[in-house]
Each structure stands twice: as structure tokens, then as C-alpha cells.
Amino acid sequence: MTVKVPASGGASGSPRRITISTVMESADCGTDIDAEAPPAGRVADVTDQAARQGRKHS
């Protein structure tokens, strides 16, 4: 998901504040599955990148 924050909030030129909510529904919790993690080369930890992006827009 990509969220583009407006550059300014109007006449005052101050940034707008936005709030995003995500709702996830879970079903069949506790059901046994047979799944394997993807190879290390196909995953990435983007926690720091997301935090930096959030600070840019706050």
C-alpha cells in the first residue's frame, strides 16, 4: 500500500494530518497448515524504512 501525503494543508501551508486504519479479519484460527517460509533472499525487514517515511511526513 502506498499513501501519498499532500504537500500542504491549504492557505497556512502547514502539512495535513492523516490517519490510516487497517482492519484484518481472521478465520479458522488454530487450523493446522503446512507452510514454508520464503527464502531469505526474497524477504526484507522494512520497519526502519517505514519509520523514516513516517517521520518525513509528520
For each residue, the residues with C-beta under 8 A, 3 or more apart:
1:
2:
3: 18 20
4:
5: 15 16 18 57
6: 9 15 16
7: 15
8: 12 13 14 15 16
9: 6 12 13 14 15 16
10: 13 16
11:
12: 8 9
13: 8 9 10
14: 8 9
15: 5 6 7 8 9 57 58
16: 5 6 8 9 10
17:
18: 3 5
19:
20: 3
21:
22:
23:
24:
25:
26: 29
27:
28: 31
29: 26
30:
31: 28
32:
33:
34:
35:
36:
37: 43
38: 42 43
39: 42 43
40: 43
41:
42: 38 39
43: 37 38 39 40
44:
45: 48
46: 49 50
47: 50 51
48: 45 51 52
49: 46 52 53
50: 46 47 53 54
51: 47 48 54 55
52: 48 49 55 56
53: 49 50 56 57
54: 50 51 57 58
55: 51 52 58
56: 52 53
57: 5 15 53 54
58: 15 54 55
